[in-house]
Amino acid sequence: MSDLKFVLNREGVRELMQSQEMVDVLTDYATQVATRAGEGYSVYIGKNRANVSVVADTDEAYQDNLDNNTLEKAIR
């Protein structure tokens, strides 16, 4: 057995999660998902830390996602 001990650098993780580079990477992935999902979906970028969401902007896209799990399929 190994005596490896892992210590998380909390300040480093905080800095990473608030960096513009992380936001850029997440935005690229979210844009790809929104494009695959089709018309009516857009990317929402969070304000305080690196978080990005793909959301249905229209009623049609919202219903399409409910009926067909469009966003889940677009991730794959």
C-alpha positions, 0 to 999 in steps of 0.5 A: 500500500502507498502512503501517498497523501493528497493535500488540496491547494484551496487557494489555487482551486479558488483562483482557477475557478475564478479565472478568465481562462476557465470561463473561456474553456467552459464557454467553448464547450457550452457553445458547442452544446448549444449549437448541437441542440439547435435553434432556441438555445443559448449560453449563459455565463455566471458572474462570480465564478467559472460556471456556464449553462446552456438554456432554452430561450424560446417556448418551443426549445423548452418544450423540445427539451422536455419532450426529447431531452435535447440538451442531454443528447447534445452533451454526448 
